[in-house]
Structure formats: structure tokens, C-alpha cells
Amino acid sequence: MSLTRLDKLILVIVITIGLLSFAVVKQVSSHDSANEVVVKINSKKVASLAINYDKVYVFQNNGLKCWVEIKNKKIRIKKTKCPNKLCYKQGFISAPGDSIVCAPMRLIVTIPIKQKKVVDFVTR
């Protein structure tokens, strides 16, 4: 089965539209820059940290310590006393919606997503 000129043209158009839509979504999502980091321990918010300043913060829970580093608008667990160190191995996060979880410490570090308040519909 061979492709006709029209088939090839349709295929090129569909692929081009797909690539353009991917590029547009990527561009729009990259403009959402975060300005804070939320730290929760035992599902309770314990800190809201500015992402604009390079600093190291220390958190404790369940007899464990964790050092959260903010550097160049990126966040990571710099050092931890938890047994498996999965949170440390995750490395830096920087995009809204990203999070680091330390299960033994019950610690969650999240970059919140900015949500625009939009009315979907109104009923009367």
C-alpha cells in the first residue's frame, strides 16, 4: 500500500499540528514560576518559604532531621538522617506541582501550582 500525495500532505499537517500544540503547552507551562515552597509535616503546613533567597532550613520529626536547601530557585533535600534517603536521592525540583516526600519523617516539600480563579458556570 503506497501513500498518495494527499495522504502525505494530511500526514504532514497532522504531525505539524501535534508538534505545535506540544510546543505551545510547554511554553505556557514554563511561564508559571513559583515564588514559594510549602513544607508539611504530618499533613500540617509548618512553613512557607520564599524561593527567591538561597538558604538551608532544618526540619525535625519522629526523631529524624532533614535539611531543605533552596538554591537558584530550585529545592532539594541537602542532607537527611532518614534510613533510606530516597528524598535525598530525588535531587532538585523547580516546577510548580513538583514535590519531595520523606516517608519516615512524614515530610512533604511542594512547589504549589498557581490556580487562577475562574468561574466555570453560574446557575440560577
C-alpha contacts under 8 A as a table, 3 or more apart, distances in Angstrom:
res1	aa1	res2	aa2	distance
3	L	6	L	7.92
3	L	7	D	5.65
3	L	8	K	6.34
4	T	7	D	5.11
4	T	8	K	6.32
5	R	8	K	5.15
5	R	9	L	6.17
6	L	9	L	5.02
6	L	10	I	6.16
7	D	10	I	5.19
7	D	11	L	6.13
8	K	11	L	5.03
8	K	12	V	6.16
9	L	12	V	5.16
9	L	13	I	6.20
10	I	13	I	5.10
10	I	14	V	6.16
11	L	14	V	5.23
11	L	15	I	6.18
12	V	15	I	5.23
12	V	16	T	6.03
13	I	16	T	5.10
13	I	17	I	6.14
14	V	17	I	5.20
14	V	18	G	6.19
15	I	18	G	5.07
15	I	19	L	6.21
16	T	19	L	5.20
16	T	20	L	6.07
17	I	20	L	5.13
17	I	21	S	6.07
18	G	21	S	5.26
18	G	22	F	6.26
19	L	22	F	5.13
19	L	23	A	6.22
20	L	23	A	5.05
20	L	24	V	6.15
21	S	24	V	5.08
21	S	25	V	6.19
22	F	25	V	5.26
22	F	26	K	6.15
23	A	26	K	5.10
23	A	27	Q	6.06
24	V	27	Q	5.07
24	V	28	V	6.12
25	V	28	V	5.21
25	V	29	S	6.11
26	K	29	S	5.30
26	K	30	S	6.16
27	Q	30	S	5.26
27	Q	31	H	6.76
28	V	31	H	5.57
28	V	32	D	7.46
29	S	32	D	5.70
30	S	33	S	7.14
32	D	96	P	7.09
32	D	114	K	7.46
33	S	95	A	7.32
33	S	96	P	7.02
34	A	37	V	7.91
34	A	51	I	7.44
34	A	95	A	7.33
34	A	96	P	6.05
34	A	111	I	6.75
34	A	112	P	7.24
34	A	113	I	7.53
34	A	114	K	7.70
35	N	50	A	6.04
35	N	51	I	5.25
35	N	52	N	6.66
36	E	48	S	6.41
36	E	49	L	5.37
36	E	50	A	4.58
36	E	51	I	4.97
36	E	52	N	7.95
36	E	111	I	6.61
36	E	112	P	7.47
37	V	48	S	5.61
37	V	49	L	5.03
37	V	50	A	6.47
37	V	51	I	6.38
37	V	109	V	6.87
37	V	110	T	5.77
37	V	111	I	4.85
37	V	112	P	6.86
38	V	45	K	7.02
38	V	46	V	7.92
38	V	47	A	5.93
38	V	48	S	4.61
38	V	49	L	6.41
38	V	109	V	5.83
38	V	110	T	5.24
38	V	111	I	6.30
38	V	112	P	7.05
39	V	45	K	5.93
39	V	46	V	5.86
39	V	47	A	5.12
39	V	48	S	6.32
39	V	49	L	7.85
39	V	107	L	7.17
39	V	108	I	5.76
39	V	109	V	4.60
39	V	110	T	6.47
40	K	43	S	5.49
40	K	44	K	5.10
40	K	45	K	4.29
40	K	46	V	5.42
40	K	47	A	7.03
40	K	107	L	5.69
40	K	108	I	5.10
40	K	109	V	6.50
41	I	44	K	5.42
41	I	45	K	6.58
41	I	46	V	6.54
41	I	61	N	7.50
41	I	105	M	7.60
41	I	106	R	5.56
41	I	107	L	4.56
41	I	108	I	6.45
42	N	106	R	5.41
42	N	107	L	6.74
43	S	106	R	7.76
43	S	107	L	7.91
43	S	108	I	7.86
45	K	48	S	7.77
50	A	53	Y	6.45
51	I	54	D	7.49
51	I	70	I	6.47
51	I	73	K	5.35
51	I	74	K	7.45
52	N	72	N	7.56
52	N	73	K	5.89
53	Y	70	I	7.06
53	Y	71	K	7.31
53	Y	72	N	7.83
53	Y	73	K	7.57
54	D	69	E	7.46
54	D	70	I	5.06
54	D	71	K	4.63
54	D	72	N	6.59
54	D	73	K	7.61
55	K	69	E	5.93
55	K	70	I	5.37
55	K	71	K	6.82
56	V	67	W	6.41
56	V	68	V	5.58
56	V	69	E	4.34
56	V	70	I	6.27
57	Y	67	W	5.59
57	Y	68	V	5.14
57	Y	69	E	6.40
58	V	65	K	6.94
58	V	66	C	5.69
58	V	67	W	4.54
58	V	68	V	6.30
59	F	65	K	5.77
59	F	66	C	5.27
59	F	67	W	6.47
59	F	68	V	7.75
60	Q	63	G	6.77
60	Q	64	L	5.58
60	Q	65	K	4.53
60	Q	66	C	6.37
60	Q	105	M	7.66
61	N	64	L	5.41
61	N	65	K	6.73
61	N	105	M	5.59
61	N	106	R	7.52
62	N	104	P	7.71
62	N	105	M	5.97
64	L	80	T	7.75
64	L	81	K	5.67
64	L	82	C	6.18
64	L	105	M	6.29
65	K	80	T	5.87
65	K	81	K	5.48
65	K	82	C	7.40
65	K	105	M	7.88
66	C	77	I	7.01
66	C	78	K	7.82
66	C	79	K	5.98
66	C	80	T	4.38
66	C	81	K	6.45
66	C	82	C	7.87
67	W	77	I	5.79
67	W	78	K	5.45
67	W	79	K	5.11
67	W	80	T	6.16
68	V	75	I	7.09
68	V	76	R	5.89
68	V	77	I	4.63
68	V	78	K	5.75
68	V	79	K	7.47
69	E	75	I	5.68
69	E	76	R	5.44
69	E	77	I	6.06
69	E	78	K	5.69
70	I	73	K	6.32
70	I	74	K	5.63
70	I	75	I	4.64
70	I	76	R	6.80
71	K	74	K	5.31
71	K	75	I	6.45
73	K	94	S	6.72
74	K	92	F	5.88
74	K	93	I	5.64
74	K	94	S	4.75
75	I	92	F	5.17
75	I	93	I	5.27
75	I	94	S	6.41
76	R	88	Y	7.18
76	R	90	Q	7.71
76	R	91	G	5.50
76	R	92	F	4.51
76	R	93	I	6.38
76	R	100	I	7.71
77	I	80	T	7.02
77	I	87	C	6.39
77	I	88	Y	4.99
77	I	91	G	7.05
77	I	92	F	7.79
78	K	88	Y	6.51
79	K	88	Y	6.59
80	T	85	K	6.74
80	T	88	Y	6.83
81	K	85	K	7.62
82	C	85	K	5.75
82	C	102	C	7.88
82	C	104	P	6.33
82	C	105	M	7.03
83	P	104	P	7.75
85	K	88	Y	5.18
85	K	89	K	6.35
85	K	102	C	7.92
86	L	89	K	5.03
86	L	90	Q	6.32
86	L	102	C	7.18
87	C	90	Q	5.36
87	C	91	G	7.65
87	C	100	I	6.08
87	C	101	V	5.89
87	C	102	C	5.30
88	Y	91	G	6.19
90	Q	100	I	7.31
93	I	98	D	6.15
93	I	99	S	7.03
93	I	100	I	7.78
94	S	98	D	6.93
94	S	111	I	7.42
95	A	98	D	5.67
95	A	111	I	6.90
96	P	111	I	4.97
96	P	112	P	5.50
96	P	113	I	4.93
96	P	114	K	7.71
97	G	110	T	6.75
97	G	111	I	5.47
97	G	112	P	5.50
97	G	113	I	5.41
98	D	110	T	5.97
98	D	111	I	5.72
98	D	112	P	7.82
99	S	108	I	6.85
99	S	109	V	5.39
99	S	110	T	4.26
99	S	111	I	6.39
100	I	108	I	5.80
100	I	109	V	5.10
100	I	110	T	6.57
101	V	106	R	7.47
101	V	107	L	5.81
101	V	108	I	4.62
101	V	109	V	6.47
102	C	105	M	5.55
102	C	106	R	5.77
102	C	107	L	5.07
102	C	108	I	6.45
103	A	106	R	4.74
103	A	107	L	6.55
104	P	107	L	7.95
119	V	122	V	7.46
